[in-house]
Amino acid sequence: MAAVDASREFVYQRFSEFYRDHANAVPSPFLPEQREFGYLMFKERFMVRHRHYNSIEDFRKTLAQTIPSDVYHSCAYYENPDFDMDKKGWTGSDVVFDIDADHIPTKCNKIHDEFRCVKCGFQGRGITPESCPCCEATKFETKIWACDQCIESARDEVVKLLDMLEDDFGFSGHEMRVFFSGHRGYHLHLEAEAVRSLDAMARKEIVDYVTGLGLSVLDREAREEKAKRKRGSAKFNLHNYGWHRRLKMGMTDFIEHASKDSLQEAGLKNKALLENKDTIIKRAIKEGRWESVKGVSEATWLKLAEIVREEQAAKIDTVVTTDIHRLIRMNGTLHGKTGLKKVEFPARDILDFDPFRGAVAFKKGKVKVFVSDAPEFRMSGETLGPYKNEVRELPTAAAVLLICKRRAEVAP
């Protein structure tokens, strides 16, 4: 217990130094005087909410004085940010997307992520389920990690989302702000005036679009005719814009790279997809003559379209985007689960930005820690680990990360 307390105090001191030295550098959100601010107290572990500041300078002073573990501001704009929720006077809200590796199945999940049901003790690896398969309880103890594969999987979803918002919705680069969250993913803020007044239902429409929910690939007239007849075929049809364009591009890529194994994995057993690749791409996908390819039924096209839809859809946390009162982590502040910063970078740099360099807050010093269990990881350009029940002298940022993840303690 003493080691745990000493380790927690060590991290607290590092957070304290950061906010003492860098609070004035924490960027201001747009119209801070209309935002609600909140923060989680580091030592006391309770959430302070409904705070209003007349200037960002006043809030920065609060950061230096209170030393929070996590800092937030509302996506919403209010007339009275410090009033109770029903009296705040909502005037609008940014549209925010949260892309997190927690919601993206990857092979690495089963290697480094663990969960344990608090009620019955059931344990497992991988993505934490919504409810326990044994007792249906919903509370879990988790032990998760952020590796390069996790970050890359989240980054790929951001790329898809950016493409949709720019090409299909018409948002410009300066209206889309991209951030590394400080943990296992990214945030994308839309601060355009055109979307600020959208209610939750309108935001749900955006969510449905970017996730491909309710997407139809059957011709409208054919669908109506099929409904009247209650049997027969509805014509498979794709046009050249929006989601249909994405499906065409995705289907072309899928067929070009298709193999017997990949078809089997996708649940497609159609030999014609392998034997007539060029014909399918030219005649069906490019020219729209879907019925002209021998051996490929409408059911196969529908199955292939659904596979591609799943690949092309942006995997976002849908609850975050539809919540018009949501608190979001503040840019430039520390994440209590990693000690890394939430950092903004240009959308065009999404493929090049390295969080394990660009989001590092503690760049000086080393400390001895006892590491119980840590996979190989990177920090500030240095590859560290794996470690198992051993004492190591590590860079401060690495030590803070491991302690925050409950994988290390300060060595005596």
N, C-alpha and C positions, 0 to 999 in steps of 0.2 A: 504493500500500500504506500509505503514511504517513497518507493521508486516511482510509482504512478504520480504521486503528488509533486515530486521533484521534476518529473518530465512535463507535467502540465504547467508548472511554474516556469519552466524553461521556455515553453512555447508562448506563454503569456508575456514574458519579458521580451521575446522577439517581436510579438505583435505590438507591444507597448512602444518599443523603439521605432518600429515602422511608422506608426501613426504620430508619434512625437516628431519624427524627422520628415515625414512625407505627407501628412494630412493636407497641407496647403497645395499639394500637387494633385490631389484627388479631383478629377474633372467634374464640372457641374453638369447635371442634366438640363435639358431645355426647360425653361420656365420653372426653376426650382421653388419659387415662392407659391406655386400652385400644386405642388406635390405633397403627398404624405411621405414621411420618412419613418424608418423603423430599424431597429438593430437588436441583435442577440447579445446579451451581456456575457462576457467571456467566463468570468468566475461564478457569477450568480446563476447563469444558465436560464434566464427568463427573457422573454421577448418584450421589448419596448416598442409600442406602436402609436399611431395617430399623432406624430410629432410634426410641427410646422416651424419653418425657419424663414425669417424675412430675407436672409441672404445666405448664400452658400458659405460665406466666411464663418457665419455663426455655426453652421453645421460642422464645418471642419474643426472648429474649436471643440465641439462635442466629441468628435472622434478621438482627438488627442487626450481628452479628459476622461472618457469612459472606457476606452479600450474594448471595443466589441469584437466578437469572433466573426460575426457576419453582419453585413450592412445592406439595407434595401431602400428603395424608393418606389412609389406607386407608378404604374404605367399611366394611371389616370391623372387628370387635372381637376382640381376642385376649387370651389369658391371659399370653402372653409376646411382646409386639409386636416386640422386638428380636432374637428368635431366627430361625434359618433357617426358611423357609416351612413345611417339614414338621414343625417342632417348636413353632410359634407357639401352637397350641391355639386353633383357630377356635371362637368362641362365637356368632357371628351376623354379619349384615351388613345395612347399609341397602340398599334397592333404589334404584338410581340410573339416571336416564335422561339421555342426552347427545343433544341436538338441535343439529346443526351444519349450516351452509349447504354444507359440503363434500359432504354426502350428499343435497342437494336440487337437482334440475335447475332452473335459472332462466335467463332470457334474458341476464342480466348475466354469467353464468359465462364466456360466450364473448367478452365484451368485456374483462374485466379479469383473468381467470385464465389462466396459461400453464404448460405442463409440457414437460420435455425429458428424454428417455431418456438415462440416464448411459452406457449401453452402446453404443448405435448412433447417438445424436444425434437421433432422431426427435422433432419438436416439434409441439405442437398447442395449441389453446385450449379452455377449458371444464373440466369435471370431469376430474381425473387418472384415467386408466384403471387397473385392477388390474394389468394387464400390457401391455407394449408391443405394438402391433399388428404391428410389423415383426420384432422379435427375441424377443418374449415375456419380456424382462427385467422385473423388478418394481421397480427403483430409478429414481426420477425426481428431477430438480431442479424445484422448483415456484416460481411467483411468483403468489401469490394476494392478493386484496384483500377487504375487508369494506365493502360499500356499503349504503345504506339498503335497497335491494331484497333483498339477502342477509339482512340482519337481520330484515326484515319476513317473509320466507319462513320463516325459522326460528321466528319468533314465532308465526306461524299454526299451525305444527305443535304448539307448546306449548299453544296454546288448545285444539286437538283432544285432546291428551293429558290436560290438566286436566279437560276435560269427561268423558272416559271414566273417569278415576280416581275422580272424584266421583260421577257418575251411575250408572256400571255396577259399580264396585268398592266404592263407599260410603265412600271416604276423605274425611275432613273437611279444611277449609282449613288448620287448624293442623298437620296431618300431612304436608302437601305444601309443601316449601320450594323456591322458585324463585330461580335465580341467572342473571345474565348471565355468560357464561364468561370474558369478557375478550378474546374474539377474534371469532368469527363465529357464535355461537350461545348456547344456554342449557343449564343443568343443572337437573334436577328431582330432589330427594332425598325419598324416602319413609322416614321414620324411625320409623314405627309399629312397636310391639312385635310386632304380629300378623304382620309380614312378615320380621322380622329373622332367623328361623331357616330360612327357605326355602332349599332347595338350588338348584343351577344348573338342574336340570330343571324345578323349579317356577317359577323365574324365566323360563324359556323359554316356559312356558305364558302368562305375563303378556305377554311379547314377542309371541307369536303372536296374542294377542287384540288388542293395541293396533295391530298392523300388519295385522290382518284375514287372517292366514294360515290357510288351511284352512276358511274361512268357507263354509258351505253355504246355498244359497237354495232347495233342493228339499225338498219334504215328505218326512219320514223314511219313512213307509209307502210313499209313491210310489217312493222311491229303492229300497227293498227289492223292490218289485214289479217295477220296471224291471230290477233285477239278475237276478231270476228269469227274466224274459222275454227279457233281453238285447237288447231293442229296444223301440220305442214311446216314449211320453212320460212323463217324471216330472213331477209337478205342481209348478209354481213356486209358492212360498208364503213369505210374510213375516209374522211376528207383530209385536207392538207394543212390544217391549222390547229392550234391548241393541243389538247390531249391526244387527238387522233394523229396529229403529226408525230407526237412522241411515241405513240404505239407503232407507227410505221417505221420510225428510225430504230426502235427497240427490236421489232420483229426482224428487220433486215440484219441487224447485228447478231441476233440469236441464231438465225438460220445460217448466216455466213460461218459462224463458229460452231455449229451444231455437230455433235458426234453421237454415236450410238449410246454412249454412257450418259451424256448430258440430256438426251431425250428421255432416257429411262428414268433419270433422276427427277425430271420434270413431269413424269407420268404420261409422256407421249410415246406411243408405240408405232407411229406412222412412218413407214419406210420412205414414202414419197417425199417427206421433208428432207431426207438425206440425198435421195437420188435425183431430185429436180431442183436443186438450190437456185441455180441461175434463172430457171423458168419461173419459179415462185417469186423471186425478188423482182424480176422484170414485169411479168404478166399480172401477178396478183397484187403485190405491194405497190409498185410504181404506177401501173396502169389501172388498178382497181378492178380487174377482172377475176374476182375471187373464185367464181364458180368454174373457171376455165381450166384449173389445175386438176388433172385426173388423180384420184386417190386421196384428195384432201377435202374432207367434209366440212360443213359449217361448224359442226361440233369441235373439230380440231382447231379451226380458226379462233373460235371462242375461247378454247382452252389456252391456246398460245397467247391470245390477247390478255387474258387474265394473268398469265405468268409474267408478261412484260409490264402490265400495269403495276404489279407488285414490285417489280424492279425499279420502275420509273417514279413511283410515288415517293414523296418526301416523308420520312418517318419523324414526325414531330410529336411533342406532347400536346395533344389536342385541347386539354383542359386549360392550359396556360393561355392559348391564343383567344379562346372564347370568353375568358374572365376579364371583364372591363374594370375591375377593381384590383387587379393583381399587383402584388409587390414583386419587384424584380431586383436581383442583386445589382449593387451600384458599381459602375465602372471605376476601376482604379483601387478597389478595396480588396481585402484578403478573404479567401475562402477558408472557413474554419475546418474543413476536412482535408485540406492539402497544404495550406500556407502559400499557395500560389495566388496571383492577382487575377481579377477579371480585367481583361485587356481588350481595347478596341484596336482594330487594324483595318486597312482598306479592303473592301470586298474583293478587289482584283487580286489580292495577295493570299486568298484562302488556301491555295495549294502550297504556298511557300512558308506560311507562318508556322513556326515551331513553338508550341506552348511551353516546352521544357527548356526553352531559352528565353523567349519573349515575355513569359508570364512569371519569371522568377523574381521574387521580392528580396530574398536574403542572399546577397552575393559575396559576403565576406565571412571569414572565420571557419573553424572546424570544431567539432565536438565529438567526444567518445560516447557511443551508445551501444547498448546490448540489443542486438536484432534477433527477435524470436523467429521471424520468417519473412523473407522478402524476395520476390522474383527479381530478375535482372531488370534494371530501369535506367533511364537517362536523366541527367540534370545538368544544365548549363554546359552542354557539350561533352560531358563525361559519362561514360557507361559504368554503372555500379551494380554490385550483386552478381548472382543470387547469394543470399545470406541465410544461414540457419543456425540459431542458438550460438551466436558469436559476438564478440566485442569488436567494434570497428570505429575508427576515427573518420567521420564523414563531413562533407561540406554542410554548413548550417542549413541550407535549403533542403538537402536530402534528409538530414536528421529531423527537421520539422515535419516533413512529409510523412516519414515512417512513424513518428510519434502520433501525429494526427490520425494516422490509419491504424493505430493500436498494434503496430508491428515492431515497435522498438521502445526502449526506455533509456533515459540518461544513465550512463554507467557510473557507478560509485567512484 
